[in-house]
Amino acid sequence: MKKIILLSILCAFMVNAFAQKQTYDLVNYTLLPLWKKELHANGLQLSTGDEKKGTYAVILIFKAMPSAGTAKQNFDNTWDSLVRGTVTVSTAPEMLPASTEDAWEILTGMAPFADGDNKGVVLQISATGYDKNPTIIIMTNTDVYQKAIDDFTTSLSLKKPTAKPTVPNKTAPTTNTKKEVAVPTKNTGYQFSTTNFDDGWTSTVQEDWVEVTKGNLKVLIHYPNKNADAYNSVLLDGLKHAWDILVAPRYSSAANMEFKSSGSWESIEFAEADMVEKTTGKTVYVVVFKKNFSSGSGKYIEFITPDKKTFEQEFGTYENASANYGSGSGFDKMINMVNYNKFAVAASDLKGKWTSNFTGMTQYVNAYTGASAGTNTHASNENFEFGTGNTYKWDLGVASGFVGNIKFQSVKSTGKFTVVNNWQVKFSDIEGKPKTYNVQFVCIKGARVLWIGETGFGKKE
């Protein structure tokens, strides 16, 4: 099976002109027939298997993170954190020749893995370009699904990011461009409340939203709001309710108001109106938009422009977007605005304890009898505690397995950390070796979520 995969993966990242593309984050791909599609907070999972035979194949497309350096550094970091953190790999990955695709440098490596008595092959595709690092991991314990995996890898292509945060250049600083603006946010103590993106957008932390501006364009990424986000079985009624809570109080009048929706699975909410601002008395064109992701992570985004024409020049028309919705484009420009809720991290911001908890459960049912075939559970708790003198303590506890046969594992370490730049932190010892992670803050009302690698941590007061 290993030889077959090595031969087939050489065709990866070539555009398949005969299959309909889908897009997740920066990755364009062709959805595999009959494979299960699951959207998670940090990635997309495609999977298939035969429960009776115990065979399976899983493809994980991870949301692109800021690049940690060279293509090889990015590959090694993700291999250590994503592959070695999931299964037991006894050998170093066997690397294929590096390739390039539209300024992306692509590294592919694979190795045999073991997970208890279960053995198979894991393959990682890591791309580096535009200061981004999208990653795809494929795991299988059989060659039954080899044709499907071949079709998937052959369909892959990457798109250019719409925006990326600028990282300070330590070796060649400039005097006329500020990469991050250190303006303390009121009553929070965090060093950075503004991010200047190199595509012209600027994000600023506000009390109830992140405000993103460029020229005469303004976008408000609203924080989660229990009342506005409450479930409503009638999609448009829910949108009108959210409008009344998030938007209406800041305007004195409205005209040409319309509420629209598109799609059934991961539906789109879209409201528009000409509004008069209470603070300025100006008439502006306002759009409220939300994509209802299956993971529940969708957020209301408010677009404020001088008029409808200005909005459509930047983000496109609703009609054109609806026509392309589901084909990997359409509303992407509006959806991607949520990625501007991103702020740099200073060493002083880390002090204290940060924790991340995860629980999950899968109930299996016999396809022929309908009887229960067992419940598989997974729970984890990970903590970072940052002290004086750039010291830290780290621990991770995991409980997983079928009910009645749950296995417990834990690991911990201590050491010193170094802020490489305001988007990366290096730890002296994580599971026996130094590791460098990409870091960033994402804001919510009254707090921030610290992202270390692919994991979000909340501060424990």
C-alpha angles and dihedrals in degrees: 000000000000093000092049093052092047091055096045097046090062086077093056123127093028114130115248104213095190100060130069111251129225126191134220115181103309097342124096113199144156114251112238116237114253093003116131115246119207126176117209133181094266104023154357123262125204115186145167136171151149110251094195094053095036093233125139147158125207130189119193121193108192125206109257115261128201110279115263093205131287125017090255092050090051092048093049093046094051093042090054096044102035107027103030089040091058108036138013111264113188098188138042113264116272104236127219120212112284117253136193130220122180094331092319116123108211126200122186127189137166141188140172115265138196129207105180106300090343115100132182147122128289122199127190127198113193122184126194125193143109087030088295134114116201114182135197123193124192122192128180138157096201142043091227091098096042094112091052091049090049090052091049097049091045090054095053124116134155130228129213113261116252091221142356133186115251115244119213113257105229095191100046111026119184127218100208100052126060109208095194126010113221104215113149114232113236113269095351106089094217115137101221123053097153133058122191110205119205093236090067100264120125124199123205129184114241132177098259103016146007108259115216118190139180120169108310093346122101127183126185116203100202118217118238109286120194095212098041093044095048113132117259121183089213105067098205093046089056091050092051090049091052091048091054091052103038105029117017098066092064096054132064100208143003137208137179091023119178134173118204140172136194134197132006105235110056088358128203127237117201128174127174137181144151104250138186113226115229093212098050106017089230124139111235137173112245129194125184114199138180136170112207102220116200088239090060092243098123117128134199111249122192120207118199119188135157092254144345094267091058091050093049093048089058104033106018132241124301092235094054092044092051091050091054097038111127095022096090096271135051109090095017095113092056094041092052093057088083087071090071089076088095129121136180125254126230124196090246090057092063100061112123135030123316121189139188126194129188132180129177139167134193120196113205121206128190106251092215104040102024089228121139113270095191140281123264116204136189129187130169139176122195126182138186119190115189119199140175122305092031092290124149143184121210132188137169127191124187132185117184144150141076117322106270093029104053116157124211125209134172139178134179142175143176133210144110130303131212125203099225090187133329091283101044138054126191120209120202094218131017112157092342101314141067115268135189119208133189110241136191142154124242114195129228127172109299095351147047134235114223112215114204108182108313096339130088119216131195122209115252109216 
